[in-house]
Amino acid sequence: MMTLAQFVQNIGMTQLLVILIVLILLFGSKKIPDLARALGKSLGEFKKGREEGGKDESAESKSGANGTSSKS
């Protein structure tokens, strides 16, 4: 079975052209820039949230506040 990365590497110019034509037919030429802009903003927000989450987790691990107590 082919992984997504292998599939993307094997896409040729003809396949990209067909995908582009289908996108234009489905969404129209005016909507595609808006969709691309929204996708870019959402990816930026995702990366920003992932970085902030990583900072929070590293700060918690350094301070030892992991939310558990060691009562015996």
Backbone as ProteinMPNN parsed JSONL, in Angstrom:
{"seq_chain_A": "MMTLAQFVQNIGMTQLLVILIVLILLFGSKKIPDLARALGKSLGEFKKGREEGGKDESAESKSGANGTSSKS", "coords_chain_A": {"N_chain_A": [[0.841, -1.177, 0.0], [0.496, 2.243, -0.74], [1.892, 5.099, 0.801], [0.815, 8.409, 1.831], [2.828, 10.32, 1.382], [4.405, 9.057, -0.558], [2.53, 8.915, -2.587], [2.095, 11.628, -3.195], [4.608, 12.324, -4.144], [4.633, 10.98, -6.529], [2.879, 12.265, -8.206], [2.205, 13.683, -11.288], [2.579, 16.283, -13.817], [0.318, 16.244, -15.459], [-1.653, 15.082, -13.817], [-1.82, 17.04, -11.811], [-2.836, 19.151, -13.323], [-5.366, 18.148, -14.054], [-6.523, 17.946, -11.489], [-6.564, 20.658, -10.792], [-8.346, 21.684, -12.727], [-10.694, 20.342, -12.0], [-11.073, 21.437, -9.446], [-11.546, 24.118, -10.14], [-13.928, 23.825, -11.56], [-15.604, 22.868, -9.531], [-15.542, 24.833, -7.426], [-15.322, 27.336, -8.594], [-13.624, 30.089, -10.141], [-13.371, 32.378, -8.602], [-13.599, 31.67, -5.942], [-11.433, 30.047, -5.26], [-8.95, 31.477, -4.575], [-9.83, 32.567, -2.126], [-10.315, 30.242, -0.646], [-7.716, 29.188, -0.531], [-6.431, 31.208, 0.916], [-7.813, 31.063, 3.356], [-7.081, 28.475, 4.111], [-4.324, 28.812, 4.444], [-4.302, 30.629, 6.606], [-5.489, 29.047, 8.59], [-3.615, 26.976, 8.825], [-1.469, 28.455, 9.783], [-2.482, 29.274, 12.295], [-2.736, 26.771, 13.471], [-0.035, 25.926, 13.637], [0.918, 27.922, 15.334], [-0.565, 27.422, 17.661], [0.365, 24.854, 18.228], [3.046, 25.362, 18.813], [2.742, 27.0, 21.096], [1.533, 25.162, 22.782], [3.597, 23.331, 23.082], [5.433, 24.909, 24.466], [4.065, 25.309, 26.875], [3.922, 22.68, 27.858], [6.649, 22.075, 28.171], [7.337, 23.928, 30.126], [5.815, 23.027, 32.274], [6.951, 20.519, 32.719], [9.51, 21.222, 33.53], [9.025, 22.584, 35.921], [7.893, 20.612, 37.397], [5.232, 20.34, 37.857], [2.974, 18.32, 37.193], [0.415, 17.651, 37.681], [-0.131, 15.429, 39.229], [-0.061, 13.76, 42.342], [2.012, 12.37, 44.904], [0.907, 10.608, 47.061], [1.031, 8.357, 49.774]], "CA_chain_A": [[0.0, 0.0, 0.0], [1.28, 3.461, -0.898], [1.616, 6.13, 1.786], [0.46, 9.709, 1.259], [4.048, 10.969, 0.901], [4.774, 8.409, -1.808], [1.53, 9.301, -3.571], [2.344, 13.012, -3.583], [5.831, 12.362, -4.928], [4.397, 10.368, -7.83], [1.921, 13.049, -8.983], [2.83, 14.357, -12.413], [1.987, 17.545, -14.26], [-1.02, 15.98, -15.996], [-2.561, 14.887, -12.697], [-2.046, 18.338, -11.184], [-3.703, 19.92, -14.204], [-6.718, 17.601, -13.91], [-7.009, 18.353, -10.166], [-6.843, 22.093, -10.863], [-9.571, 21.868, -13.516], [-11.817, 19.879, -11.173], [-11.284, 22.453, -8.411], [-12.174, 25.291, -10.759], [-15.318, 23.479, -11.868], [-16.377, 22.715, -8.297], [-15.616, 26.021, -6.589], [-15.305, 28.574, -9.355], [-12.317, 30.749, -10.101], [-13.354, 33.44, -7.597], [-13.532, 31.093, -4.603], [-10.178, 29.333, -5.006], [-8.03, 32.286, -3.756], [-10.365, 32.667, -0.772], [-10.069, 28.961, 0.01], [-6.28, 29.09, -0.273], [-6.134, 32.155, 1.986], [-8.348, 30.498, 4.595], [-6.245, 27.332, 4.449], [-3.065, 29.349, 4.954], [-4.535, 31.183, 7.943], [-5.744, 27.962, 9.533], [-2.343, 26.306, 9.069], [-0.69, 29.342, 10.651], [-3.041, 29.174, 13.637], [-2.404, 25.442, 13.978], [1.381, 25.938, 14.009], [1.055, 28.799, 16.487], [-1.1, 26.685, 18.803], [1.253, 23.733, 18.523], [4.224, 25.927, 19.472], [2.349, 27.426, 22.433], [1.315, 23.948, 23.559], [4.911, 22.788, 23.395], [6.035, 25.758, 25.492], [3.359, 25.03, 28.124], [4.32, 21.354, 28.334], [8.041, 22.117, 28.632], [7.365, 24.697, 31.37], [5.272, 22.162, 33.309], [7.902, 19.452, 33.025], [10.64, 21.811, 34.248], [8.616, 22.943, 37.275], [7.461, 19.406, 38.086], [3.794, 20.409, 38.093], [2.314, 17.52, 36.181], [-0.972, 17.405, 38.066], [-0.273, 14.222, 40.027], [0.572, 13.837, 43.658], [2.528, 11.072, 45.324], [0.461, 10.292, 48.423], [1.121, 6.92, 50.033]], "C_chain_A": [[0.889, 1.244, 0.0], [0.885, 4.479, 0.172], [1.311, 7.447, 1.072], [1.693, 10.409, 0.684], [4.496, 10.368, -0.43], [3.807, 8.798, -2.923], [1.793, 10.701, -4.094], [3.599, 13.11, -4.447], [5.618, 11.835, -6.339], [3.39, 11.137, -8.693], [2.677, 13.798, -10.073], [2.091, 15.631, -12.776], [0.562, 17.341, -14.773], [-2.027, 15.81, -14.865], [-2.851, 16.201, -11.976], [-2.982, 19.217, -12.008], [-5.15, 19.448, -14.09], [-7.314, 18.012, -12.564], [-7.377, 19.826, -10.163], [-8.138, 22.373, -11.626], [-10.797, 21.452, -12.716], [-12.112, 20.889, -10.07], [-11.968, 23.692, -8.966], [-13.637, 25.017, -11.077], [-16.171, 23.389, -10.609], [-16.586, 24.036, -7.571], [-15.693, 27.324, -7.361], [-13.992, 29.302, -9.159], [-12.245, 31.85, -9.046], [-13.169, 32.883, -6.187], [-12.188, 30.476, -4.273], [-9.163, 30.199, -4.237], [-8.513, 32.448, -2.318], [-10.126, 31.382, 0.008], [-8.596, 28.799, 0.362], [-5.869, 30.012, 0.875], [-6.607, 31.613, 3.33], [-7.523, 29.296, 5.046], [-4.914, 27.79, 5.031], [-3.209, 29.918, 6.356], [-4.738, 30.071, 8.964], [-4.472, 27.177, 9.826], [-1.453, 27.142, 9.979], [-1.165, 29.284, 12.089], [-2.698, 27.831, 14.271], [-0.949, 25.392, 14.446], [1.61, 26.779, 15.26], [0.557, 28.099, 17.751], [-0.216, 25.53, 19.21], [2.509, 24.228, 19.236], [3.901, 26.366, 20.897], [2.11, 26.216, 23.326], [2.625, 23.309, 23.961], [5.607, 23.586, 24.477], [5.396, 25.481, 26.848], [3.804, 23.696, 28.703], [5.752, 21.366, 28.852], [8.152, 22.895, 29.937], [6.84, 23.843, 32.523], [6.265, 21.077, 33.692], [9.107, 19.988, 33.793], [10.268, 22.119, 35.694], [8.148, 21.731, 38.064], [5.973, 19.391, 38.387], [3.077, 19.626, 36.989], [0.908, 17.116, 36.596], [-1.172, 16.13, 38.865], [0.425, 14.415, 41.351], [0.99, 12.445, 44.081], [2.183, 10.825, 46.778], [0.523, 8.793, 48.613], [0.211, 6.534, 51.168]], "O_chain_A": [[1.919, 1.275, 0.673], [-0.3, 4.699, 0.424], [1.522, 7.579, -0.134], [1.616, 11.022, -0.381], [4.92, 11.095, -1.328], [4.217, 8.989, -4.068], [1.724, 10.94, -5.299], [3.639, 13.903, -5.388], [6.352, 12.21, -7.254], [3.079, 10.702, -9.802], [3.673, 14.467, -9.801], [1.112, 16.008, -12.133], [-0.306, 18.183, -14.541], [-3.137, 16.337, -14.942], [-3.987, 16.455, -11.575], [-3.816, 19.936, -11.459], [-6.064, 20.271, -14.035], [-8.485, 18.388, -12.499], [-8.399, 20.206, -9.591], [-8.936, 23.212, -11.207], [-11.822, 22.132, -12.748], [-13.277, 21.17, -9.786], [-12.865, 24.25, -8.334], [-14.49, 25.883, -10.883], [-17.335, 23.789, -10.619], [-17.702, 24.329, -7.141], [-16.107, 28.338, -6.797], [-13.33, 29.147, -8.133], [-11.146, 32.221, -8.633], [-12.629, 33.573, -5.323], [-11.833, 30.39, -3.097], [-8.551, 29.685, -3.301], [-7.704, 32.466, -1.39], [-9.776, 31.425, 1.187], [-8.269, 28.321, 1.448], [-5.05, 29.634, 1.712], [-5.887, 31.694, 4.325], [-7.292, 29.121, 6.242], [-4.431, 27.215, 6.007], [-2.339, 29.714, 7.202], [-4.218, 30.145, 10.077], [-4.264, 26.751, 10.962], [-0.764, 26.604, 10.846], [-0.349, 29.247, 13.01], [-2.404, 27.758, 15.465], [-0.661, 24.877, 15.526], [2.39, 26.406, 16.136], [1.199, 28.182, 18.798], [-0.058, 25.25, 20.399], [2.986, 23.578, 20.166], [4.693, 26.132, 21.81], [2.452, 26.245, 24.508], [2.749, 22.796, 25.074], [6.299, 23.016, 25.32], [6.093, 25.423, 27.86], [4.039, 23.589, 29.906], [6.044, 20.733, 29.866], [8.983, 22.555, 30.779], [7.363, 23.923, 33.635], [6.404, 20.753, 34.872], [9.67, 19.276, 34.624], [11.086, 21.942, 36.597], [8.017, 21.81, 39.285], [5.5, 18.51, 39.106], [2.634, 20.195, 35.991], [0.275, 16.31, 35.914], [-2.316, 15.78, 39.156], [1.399, 15.162, 41.448], [0.391, 11.454, 43.663], [3.064, 10.831, 47.638], [0.122, 8.033, 47.732], [0.147, 5.361, 51.537]]}, "name": "protein", "num_of_chains": 1, "seq": "MMTLAQFVQNIGMTQLLVILIVLILLFGSKKIPDLARALGKSLGEFKKGREEGGKDESAESKSGANGTSSKS"}
